[in-house]
C-alpha cells in the first residue's frame, strides 16, 4: 500500500508559528510508520512547509526526518495550505495511530 503522510501535527507537534526547528517527534507514530515501511509498504511524506512563505525547507526537513529515524519512500514539499481536506481515502489521525 502507498501511504501519504503529513509531517507537522502528524509525526511531530505543530508549532503555531511554523518554527519547525522546535518540532518534537511523536516517536510512537514514527515507529508505527517505520514498521509499515519495513513490511514493504510505501511511506510518502508530503508537507506544506514553505507553501505559504515560499521558503525552501527541503534540506532541513530531510535532515530532521533522518534525526528522528524516519524510514520513507519519498519526501515532497509543496502540499497546498488548507484548513480542511476532504478525500474519500482520508483517515483521521486518531483512527490511524490509535494513541
C-alpha positions, 0 to 999 in steps of 0.5 A: 500500500502507498501511504501519504503522510503529513509531517507537522501535527502528524509525526511531530507537534505543530508549532503555531508559528511554523518554527519547525526547528522546535518540532518534537517527534511523536516517536510512537507514530514514527515507529508505527510508520517505520514498521509499515515501511519495513513490511514493504509498504510505501511511506510518502511524506508530503508537507506544506512547509514553505507553501505559504512563505515560499521558503525552501525547507527541503534540506532541513526537513530531510535532515530532521526526518533522518534525526528522528529515524524516519524510514520513507519512500519519498519526501515532497514539499509543496502540499497546498495550505488548507484548513480542511481536506476532504478525500474519500481515502482520508483517515483521521489521525486518531483512527490511524495511530490509535494513541 
